[in-house]
Amino acid sequence: MPSPDPAMRLTHPKRFLPAALLALALVLLPACGGGGGGSAAVVAQPLPPAETAANLAGVWTFTDSHGVVYHTLILPDSYVFRSLDSHMSEGVGFMTLSGTDLGGSITVYPPAAYSSVPILTGTVTGTATTGHLDDTVTFILGAATTNLQPDTPANATVQLADLAGTYAADPAHTSTGIASTLTVNPDGTFTLDNANGSGRGSLTQVAAGLNAFTTTLDVTPASGNPSSFTGLSFLLPGTAPAIVVMTSQAAGGNSGLFTLQ
């Protein structure tokens, strides 16, 4: 989903394709003639294959025409989702699915770099079929679209211990705009440290083998009061593995894209 484009690139923009296909019927046309009666049959064209409703659960991705990358994690059953774009804007909400028709709502939290941009709430509409999720997010200020595709590597089976390691994010890859270090233990407990303070939290796998982890984070700032956050995380595998942490809420958050060191 899209995020505010500095002023309004939504963490989950989307657009949808028609939800249904028209079926062709076999039509018999009576022939008019003088003398003998007869009829001519018009041969029906083959029916196009019906679209199959998607299983929304999993990791989805999209890159728009400006090069902004969107990572979206949708949970099974509830279709609760979180999405983070490469500007570190985060979308939080839920989806509904009726046949291939999408619905739902979203709240978009801008990163610290866009502190002048308000928190936005909107609706989600669109179409979900096997292999693509096309949605439009409509806000009071306008609409944004994305055409999400399954992130096949990220949807492979993952174990909690696979996330163990030390990860780092530079200022451009954190919602706070502060370079941070994330250290994950095999049991899912972790520490998150930066110049503003430190945090401790835990990752709990949503279901066995699923690349989706509920995330809790308690932050003790260098000055000010402690705060607690909840959200979702997942692993981006590959030659440079990374963890996408999404814990933004109205009171702030420590979200980001942390790359294995």
Secondary structure, 3 states (H helix, E strand, C coil): CEECCCCCCEECCCCCCCCCCCCCCCEEEEECCCCCCEEEEECCCCCCCCCCECCCCEEEEEECCCCCEEEEEECCCCCEEEEEECCCCEEEEEEEEECCEEEEEEEEECCHHHCCCCCEEEEEEEEEECCEEEEEEEECCEEEEEEEEECCHHHCCCCHHHHCEEEEECHHHECCCCCEEEEECCCCEEEEEECCEEEEEEEEECCCCCCCEEEEEEEEECCCCCEEEEEEEEEECCCCCEEEEECCECCECCCEEEEEC
